[in-house]
C-alpha cells in the first residue's frame, strides 16, 4: 500500500532513508526501521501511547504463548475467507499478532501505533513489515488500498477503516468480553462493578459477517503476573492496595475471554 503525507495528504515515495512527498515534506526511516508519521499537532501528549515498560512487558507475555489462541483464531478466519494482499494492523503494539497473521497468510504487513516505543520494538524484531508511528484517526495510507484491517483490543474508527479498505475488504475486531481476566481483577480491585459492555457493536458502512467467542484459561507465574497486569488498562486505575496485592501474587490462573467480530466493507 502507498503511504500518504500526514501534513498535506500527497503520496509519499521512498528515497534512500526517507519518505518524501511532492510538497517537500520529509520523514526519515529510523535506525530500527520504523517511520514516524505522527505530527506534533496530532499528539495528545508529549509521549502518547504505551511506555517502553508496557511494551516490553507485553512482548515478554505474548512471546510466552499465553494468548496464542487469539492469533490462531485470526489466522483460521482469514484462511477461511481466503484473504491475501495488504494487512493493516491498527494499534499494532510490538507486532506479535500482525507478524503471525502476515506470515501465515503471506500478506504484506503494515502496523500502526501511536506509541513510538511500540513501533520501535516491532521494527526491531519483525523486519518483513512496515511499522508506522501515527494516529488511527488519520491513517496515513491511500484510500481503498487495504484488504484486511485488524483492530485487536484497540480503537475502532469505522470511517477511517472504511476509507482505507478496498470494496469488499474486511475488518477483524477483537474486544474483551465482560468476564475477561476476572482473576486479575479480583486481586487488584476491592470491589468488582460490572458495567454493560457491548462486545458486538455495529459498524456503520460494514456488514457483520460473524462474531466468535474466544475463551481459554492460562496460568502465569512470577514476573509474567506483573507483565500481564502491565499490558492492561488496569495499570492506570489500580489503587496502591491493589498494586500491593498483585506484587504479592506469585501464581495466577485466569481466563481470557474476548470476541472476534468479522466485518465486510460495503
C-alpha positions in Angstrom: 0.0 0.0 0.0 1.1 3.6 -0.6 1.7 5.9 2.3 0.3 9.5 2.4 1.9 12.6 3.8 0.3 13.3 7.2 0.7 17.1 6.6 -0.7 17.6 3.0 -2.1 14.2 2.1 0.0 13.7 -1.0 1.6 10.4 -1.8 4.9 9.6 -0.1 7.7 8.0 -2.0 10.7 6.3 -0.5 14.1 7.8 -1.3 17.1 6.3 0.4 16.4 6.6 4.1 13.4 8.9 3.9 9.9 9.2 2.6 9.2 12.3 0.6 6.1 13.9 -0.8 5.8 16.3 -3.8 5.3 19.2 -1.4 8.8 18.6 0.1 7.7 17.1 3.4 10.2 14.5 4.5 10.1 11.7 7.1 13.2 9.7 8.0 13.2 6.0 8.5 14.6 5.4 12.0 17.6 3.2 12.6 15.3 0.5 13.9 13.3 0.6 10.6 10.0 2.4 11.6 8.7 5.7 10.2 7.3 8.4 12.4 4.3 10.0 10.7 2.8 11.4 13.9 2.8 15.2 13.6 3.0 17.4 16.7 -0.5 18.8 16.0 -2.0 15.3 16.3 -0.3 14.3 19.6 -2.4 14.4 22.7 0.6 14.3 25.0 4.4 14.5 24.8 4.8 10.7 24.6 1.4 9.2 23.6 0.6 5.6 23.8 2.2 2.8 25.7 5.5 3.3 27.5 8.6 1.3 27.0 8.0 -0.7 30.2 4.4 -1.6 29.0 5.7 -2.5 25.5 8.4 -4.8 26.8 6.0 -6.4 29.4 3.6 -7.1 26.6 6.3 -8.6 24.4 7.5 -10.9 27.2 4.0 -12.0 28.0 2.9 -12.6 24.4 6.1 -14.4 23.5 5.3 -16.8 26.3 2.4 -18.1 24.1 -0.4 -17.4 26.6 -2.5 -15.6 24.1 -1.6 -17.8 21.1 -5.3 -18.9 20.8 -6.2 -15.4 19.7 -3.6 -15.4 17.0 -4.7 -18.8 15.9 -8.3 -17.7 15.7 -7.4 -14.7 13.5 -5.4 -16.9 11.2 -8.1 -19.5 10.9 -10.8 -16.9 10.0 -8.5 -15.2 7.5 -7.8 -18.5 5.8 -11.5 -19.4 5.7 -12.1 -16.2 3.7 -9.0 -16.8 1.5 -7.6 -13.4 2.4 -4.4 -12.2 0.8 -2.8 -8.9 -0.2 -2.4 -6.0 2.3 -2.8 -6.3 6.0 -3.0 -3.1 8.2 -2.9 -3.6 11.9 -4.3 -0.6 13.9 -2.8 -0.3 17.4 -0.2 -2.9 16.5 1.8 -2.7 19.7 5.0 -4.6 19.5 3.8 -6.5 16.4 3.0 -10.0 17.8 -0.3 -10.5 16.1 0.3 -8.8 12.8 3.6 -10.7 12.3 2.0 -14.0 12.8 -1.1 -13.4 10.7 1.0 -11.9 7.9 3.5 -14.8 7.9 0.7 -17.5 8.0 -1.2 -15.9 5.0 1.8 -14.5 3.2 0.3 -11.0 3.4 2.2 -7.7 3.2 2.0 -6.2 6.7 1.8 -2.6 7.8 1.5 -1.9 11.5 0.4 1.4 13.0 0.5 2.6 16.6 0.6 6.0 18.3 3.3 4.7 20.6 6.8 5.3 19.2 8.1 2.8 21.7 5.7 0.1 20.4 6.6 0.5 16.7 10.3 0.8 17.6 10.1 -2.5 19.3 8.1 -4.1 16.4 10.5 -2.9 13.8 13.5 -4.2 15.8 12.2 -7.7 15.6 9.9 -8.1 12.6 11.9 -6.9 9.6 9.4 -8.1 6.9 6.9 -5.4 7.6 6.4 -1.6 7.6 5.9 -0.1 11.0 4.4 3.4 11.4 4.1 5.7 14.3 0.8 7.5 13.5 -2.7 8.1 14.8 -5.6 5.8 13.8 -7.8 8.9 13.5 -5.8 9.9 10.4 -4.4 6.8 8.9 -1.5 7.8 6.5 -2.2 5.3 3.7 -4.1 5.8 0.5 -7.8 5.1 0.2 -9.1 1.7 -0.9 -5.6 0.1 -0.7 -6.0 -2.4 2.2 -7.5 -5.9 2.1 -7.7 -6.6 5.9 -7.7 -4.2 8.8 -7.2 -5.7 12.3 -8.0 -3.9 15.5 -7.1 -6.0 18.5 -8.0 -4.6 21.9 -7.7 -1.2 20.2 -9.8 1.7 18.9 -12.2 1.1 16.1 -12.8 4.0 13.8 -15.3 3.0 11.2 -14.9 6.0 8.9 -11.2 5.7 8.5 -11.3 1.9 8.3 -13.9 2.2 5.5 -11.8 4.7 3.7 -8.6 2.7 3.6 -10.2 -0.7 2.8 -10.8 -1.9 -0.7 -14.5 -2.6 -1.5 -15.3 -5.9 0.0 -12.3 -5.7 2.4 -12.6 -7.0 5.9 -12.1 -5.7 9.5 -11.2 -8.2 12.2 -12.0 -6.6 15.6 -11.2 -8.3 18.9 -12.8 -6.9 22.0 -12.6 -8.0 25.6 -15.8 -9.7 26.9 -17.4 -9.0 30.2 -15.6 -11.8 32.0 -12.1 -11.2 30.6 -9.4 -11.6 33.2 -11.7 -11.8 36.2 -8.9 -13.5 38.2 -6.6 -10.5 37.8 -9.5 -8.0 38.5 -10.3 -9.8 41.8 -6.8 -9.3 43.0 -6.3 -5.6 42.1 -9.8 -4.3 42.9 -11.6 -4.2 46.2 -15.0 -4.5 44.6 -15.9 -5.5 41.1 -18.5 -3.4 39.3 -19.9 -5.0 36.1 -20.9 -2.3 33.6 -22.8 -3.1 30.4 -20.3 -4.0 27.7 -21.1 -4.1 24.0 -18.7 -6.8 22.6 -20.6 -7.0 19.3 -21.1 -3.4 18.1 -22.5 -2.2 14.8 -20.0 -0.6 12.4 -21.5 1.9 10.0 -20.6 1.1 6.4 -19.9 -2.5 7.2 -21.8 -5.8 7.3 -21.1 -8.0 10.3 -20.2 -11.5 8.9 -19.8 -13.3 12.2 -18.9 -13.0 15.8 -16.9 -15.7 17.5 -16.2 -16.2 21.2 -12.5 -16.9 22.1 -12.2 -18.2 25.7 -9.4 -20.1 27.3 -7.6 -20.4 30.6 -3.9 -20.0 31.3 -1.5 -19.8 34.3 1.3 -17.3 34.8 3.9 -17.2 37.5 6.4 -14.7 38.9 7.2 -11.8 36.5 4.6 -12.9 34.0 1.9 -12.0 36.5 3.3 -8.4 36.5 3.7 -8.4 32.7 0.0 -9.4 32.3 -1.0 -6.5 34.6 1.3 -4.0 32.9 -0.2 -4.7 29.4 -3.8 -4.0 30.5 -5.5 -0.6 31.0 -5.9 -1.6 34.7 -2.4 -0.3 35.3 -3.8 3.2 35.1 -6.7 2.6 37.5 -5.3 0.4 40.3 -5.1 1.6 43.9 -2.0 1.3 46.0 -3.6 -1.5 48.0 -4.5 -3.4 44.8 -0.9 -2.9 43.4 0.5 -4.3 46.6 -1.8 -7.4 46.5 -0.7 -8.0 42.9 3.0 -7.7 43.9 2.5 -10.4 46.4 0.9 -12.8 43.9 3.3 -15.3 42.6 1.0 -17.5 40.6 -2.3 -16.7 38.8 -4.7 -18.9 36.9 -7.1 -16.7 34.8 -9.4 -16.8 31.8 -9.1 -14.8 28.7 -12.5 -14.0 27.2 -12.9 -12.0 24.1 -15.0 -11.7 20.9 -13.7 -11.7 17.4 -16.0 -9.7 15.1 -15.6 -10.1 11.4 -17.0 -7.2 9.3 -17.1 -6.7 5.5 -16.9 -3.3 3.9 -20.0 -2.4 2.0 
